[in-house]
Amino acid sequence: MEHHEMVTLIRGGVPEPGGVWADLGAGTGNFTWALAELLGPAGAIYALDRDARAIAAQQARLRSGPPLATIIPRPADVLRPLVYHPSTAS
């Protein structure tokens, strides 16, 4: 699926730009980046995945060019309780 197709697919679920979102099971971040386009610079996305390689791919993608919203890749297994650590949120 192409990026513009992902944006079109999720557009109806994003009522307005901005806000704090979570992409559970984000993988390498394809839909995360589509969501970032819809949220714009006032948005933030916690991109969670249990696969360390997927998180590393997201971090590499962030180094290659900034998305439109803030993306915070985090290792997490969404089948377990999620714990928020403010000290690691930046």
Buried (B, 14 or more C-beta within 10 A) or exposed (E): EEEEEBBEEBEEEBEEBEEEBBBEBBBBBBBBBBBBBBBEEEBBBBBBBEBEEBBEBBEEBBEEEEBBBBBBBBEBEEEEEEEEEEEEEE
